[in-house]
Amino acid sequence: MKKWKKNENGRFYRDDVNKTNGSMRTIYLDDLPGDLIDAVWSDLPNLNPVATERLGYPTQKPVALLERIIKASSNEGDVVLDPFCGCGTAIAAAEKLNRKWIGIDVTHLAIALIKKRMHDHFLDTKYEVIGEPKSVQDAGALFKQSPFQFEAWAVSLLKAQPFKSKGGGDKGVDGIIYFEDSKGSYQRIIIEVKGGTYHPKDVRSLKAVLERDKAAMGIIIALEPPTKGMLSDAAAMGKWKMPGVEMEFPVMQIVTIKELFEGKKPEIPQWHKTLKEANREIREREKTLKLL
């Protein structure tokens, strides 16, 4: 088979014999109709354990697979419905391909991952999450219904990565925020969520987790307000200093659900570069605008 060559305009072509009259002709690759896609799609890359798009969700599918399905079955502006949306691969593909979308999932862990993924993919994406707690009372009801779901939802309030231990149990970690310090080294902020009563010893226990995991800082997200003793213990743990610059942050912080609803944010590096984030994406219509 003759190889394709590339001309000065960037088009692939090859010279071939016209079977009708025997004359030579030039065939351009982008003028050919191509082959129909059959039922076996072996050309798509596997989502291996170290793939850059992997987010840690057990049933995650390759985004290339969902992009092909959406392109083949819908047009721009159509609505894509994924009633079991998991970590949001179909949603992210639909947003990229200029489709409207609706995603449904029963777990707040999945919703937390999707919110983080959409934030990482498309900073200006506007969407509404229906069914999440909208008040402290709603949050309390979710905790009573499912402490695990409450933890995943609470972690999403800080756009953190929900944590699931491979060995079972969370080992004192409910969520993680990764950031790059001024020296280019990656650091971690450990998040622990408390829905019921908690005590000063819980603050000290999280400090032990920071030391065990060599994390820079820790944040407790709590449904109930902390006591003066807890705040005192947290403050006594001092500050974490950003290497090479005059910036420091509390080693331990406690923030309540009520405060987060009111807009309060913990003191953490706001200019950090996230380590485990979904790759930034460009919507198809934005690519077209750039070409124009």
C-alpha atoms as one frame of an Amber mdcrd trajectory, in Angstrom:
protein
   0.000   0.000   0.000   1.321   3.422  -0.912   2.137   5.743   1.939   0.397
   9.060   2.439   2.496  12.179   1.972   1.871  15.660   3.346   1.854  18.748
   1.121   2.741  22.351   1.971  -0.854  23.040   3.046  -0.837  20.233   5.578
  -3.111  17.901   3.562  -2.270  14.216   3.266  -2.246  12.853  -0.283  -0.958
  10.072  -2.495  -0.654   9.571  -6.247  -2.575   6.618  -7.572  -3.646   5.068
 -10.851  -7.163   5.741 -12.069  -8.525   2.245 -12.665 -10.976   3.572 -15.272
  -8.518   5.004 -17.796  -5.078   4.205 -16.386  -4.102   7.842 -15.831  -2.387
   9.110 -12.692  -4.413  11.040 -10.152  -3.890  12.652  -6.764  -6.085  11.448
  -3.896  -6.490  13.544  -0.766  -7.128  11.714   2.484  -9.719  14.184   3.774
 -11.784  13.750   0.596 -12.284  10.026   1.175 -15.513   8.849   2.826 -13.673
   6.590   5.263 -14.746   3.238   6.649 -17.923   2.582   8.593 -17.344   1.885
  12.264 -18.298  -1.678  13.103 -19.604  -3.072  16.395 -16.128  -3.817  17.767
 -14.235  -0.643  18.682 -10.717  -1.904  19.153  -9.122   1.385  18.129 -10.018
   3.184  21.368  -7.311   3.431  24.057  -7.761   1.439  27.236  -8.201   3.276
  30.518  -5.236   1.692  32.245  -4.458   2.187  35.969  -1.985   5.018  35.285
  -3.986   6.852  32.591  -3.909  10.622  33.070  -7.708  10.874  32.857  -8.294
   8.278  35.591 -10.003   9.797  38.638 -10.123   6.764  40.918 -13.740   5.822
  40.220 -14.042   2.021  39.843 -16.291   1.950  36.745 -14.819   4.933  34.896
 -14.956   4.704  31.069 -12.536   6.292  28.556 -13.736   9.731  27.518 -12.955
   8.877  23.868 -15.606   6.147  24.037 -18.299   8.528  25.260 -17.297  11.192
  22.745 -17.748   8.705  19.900 -21.135   7.554  21.193 -22.373  11.130  21.643
 -21.142  12.244  18.215 -22.788   9.254  16.551 -26.148   9.597  18.274 -26.769
  13.330  18.687 -26.248  16.781  17.229 -24.936  19.981  18.811 -27.533  21.474
  21.136 -29.225  18.129  21.830 -29.699  16.892  25.398 -27.615  13.956  26.632
 -29.091  12.055  29.601 -26.905   9.767  31.718 -29.069   8.271  34.496 -26.119
   6.478  36.143 -23.439   9.094  35.587 -20.775   7.869  38.029 -17.753  10.170
  37.806 -19.247  12.166  34.917 -17.401  10.984  31.816 -20.503  11.284  29.620
 -21.283  14.692  31.098 -17.777  15.990  30.457 -17.863  14.649  26.888 -21.276
  16.223  26.269 -20.087  19.610  27.540 -16.995  19.423  25.345 -19.104  18.528
  22.270 -21.572  21.397  22.791 -24.479  19.295  24.001 -26.809  20.046  26.857
 -26.743  17.383  29.536 -28.482  15.888  32.560 -26.662  13.518  34.902 -28.254
  11.434  37.644 -26.561   9.413  40.359 -27.652   8.092  43.735 -24.386   8.768
  45.619 -22.928  12.052  46.791 -19.482  10.547  46.205 -20.220  10.481  42.474
 -21.659  14.008  42.529 -18.590  15.274  44.413 -16.274  13.774  41.783 -18.355
  15.233  38.942 -18.343  18.719  40.474 -14.573  18.607  40.831 -14.166  17.210
  37.325 -16.321  19.908  35.734 -14.461  22.589  37.704 -11.143  21.195  36.447
 -12.333  20.721  32.846 -14.334  23.922  32.291 -13.985  26.743  34.839 -17.009
  28.633  33.493 -19.464  25.724  33.371 -22.851  26.627  34.858 -25.041  23.867
  36.241 -27.437  23.155  39.083 -27.209  20.214  41.455 -30.656  19.101  42.603
 -30.869  17.014  45.775 -27.854  18.374  47.611 -28.223  19.927  51.085 -29.050
  23.629  50.864 -29.045  24.348  54.614 -27.529  23.137  57.861 -30.793  21.310
  58.552 -30.538  19.511  55.189 -26.940  18.579  55.984 -27.986  17.152  59.324
 -30.689  15.082  57.655 -28.154  13.711  55.150 -25.802  12.752  57.990 -28.565
  10.837  59.758 -29.474   9.090  56.523 -25.914   8.193  55.505 -22.721   9.384
  57.266 -20.633   8.219  54.295 -22.662  10.236  51.793 -22.490  13.225  54.148
 -18.684  12.983  54.164 -18.454  12.896  50.362 -20.794  15.885  50.036 -18.967
  17.910  52.704 -15.604  17.311  51.006 -17.048  18.644  47.741 -17.708  22.005
  49.413 -13.948  22.615  49.307 -13.596  21.189  45.756 -11.404  18.496  47.266
 -10.834  14.946  46.068 -12.987  12.438  48.003 -10.794   9.727  49.474 -11.477
   5.997  49.378  -8.863   3.715  50.903  -8.060   0.618  48.862  -7.526  -1.340
  52.055 -10.905  -0.530  53.619 -11.694   2.312  56.004 -10.673   5.909  55.505
  -7.719   5.808  57.954  -8.664   9.255  59.248  -8.847  10.776  55.749 -12.125
  11.788  54.071 -10.726  14.097  51.401  -7.485  15.533  50.039  -6.463  18.833
  48.470  -3.188  18.709  46.546  -1.168  21.846  45.846   2.235  22.815  44.506
   4.378  24.902  46.818   6.750  27.687  45.799   9.605  25.210  45.363   7.679
  23.036  42.934   7.050  20.222  45.426   3.561  18.809  45.831   1.932  19.047
  49.258  -1.322  17.710  50.681  -4.093  19.032  52.876  -5.958  16.259  54.705
  -9.686  16.745  55.286 -11.693  14.953  57.957 -15.467  15.330  58.245 -17.374
  15.216  61.546 -21.147  14.926  61.421 -21.795  14.051  65.065 -20.139  14.998
  68.318 -16.366  15.384  68.382 -13.786  16.280  71.004 -10.327  17.845  71.409
  -8.792  14.369  71.062 -10.186  14.234  67.514  -8.205  17.347  66.650  -5.062
  15.741  68.044  -5.841  12.526  66.162  -5.921  14.397  62.861  -2.543  15.928
  63.721  -1.197  12.373  64.061  -2.611  11.585  60.599  -0.784  14.619  59.159
   2.463  13.372  60.662   1.847   9.818  59.453   1.056  10.913  55.887   3.582
  13.782  55.852   0.823  16.253  54.953   1.251  20.003  55.288  -2.119  20.919
  56.804  -5.368  19.504  58.088  -8.976  20.730  57.967 -11.904  19.446  59.990
 -15.316  20.092  58.420 -17.909  19.806  61.174 -21.671  19.895  61.393 -21.527
  21.055  65.021 -19.509  24.103  66.185 -16.186  23.402  67.908 -15.563  24.106
  71.579 -13.046  26.700  72.757 -10.765  23.846  73.739 -10.776  22.445  70.208
 -10.023  25.837  68.700  -7.241  26.316  71.241  -5.722  22.920  70.450  -5.893
  23.650  66.713  -4.265  27.073  67.113  -1.499  25.589  69.294  -0.338  23.457
  66.363   1.102  26.575  64.786   1.635  27.545  61.175   2.872  25.775  58.079
   5.371  28.002  56.265   5.523  28.069  52.482   9.192  27.386  51.633  11.101
  30.271  50.147   8.392  32.916  50.580   6.886  34.820  53.504   3.563  32.987
  53.522   2.167  30.794  56.260  -1.067  28.949  56.908  -2.579  27.280  59.990
  -1.515  23.663  60.368  -4.977  22.816  61.692  -8.313  24.484  60.967 -11.898
  23.741  61.928 -14.694  25.056  59.723 -18.393  24.330  60.151 -21.002  23.558
  57.517 -22.798  26.737  58.570 -19.668  28.818  57.947 -19.152  27.232  54.531
 -22.768  28.037  53.600 -22.087  31.617  54.687 -19.070  31.868  52.381 -16.211
  31.349  54.812 -13.234  29.514  53.381 -10.271  27.947  55.190  -6.876  29.604
  54.858  -5.097  27.611  52.168  -2.993  28.565  49.139  -5.492  29.968  46.626
  -3.055  30.025  43.728  -2.114  26.372  44.000  -1.769  24.094  40.989  -3.804
  20.967  41.627  -1.933  17.695  41.221  -4.750  15.190  40.648  -7.074  17.225
  38.512  -8.865  16.331  35.331  -7.117  17.744  32.266  -8.344  21.147  31.119
 -10.591  20.766  28.086 -11.606  23.070  25.243 -15.170  22.903  23.933 -15.576
  22.167  20.228 -17.271  25.525  19.613 -14.342  27.307  21.294 -11.925  25.528
  18.962 -14.003  26.786  15.997 -13.951  30.353  17.304 -10.172  30.221  17.629
  -9.854  29.025  14.033 -12.033  31.907  12.861
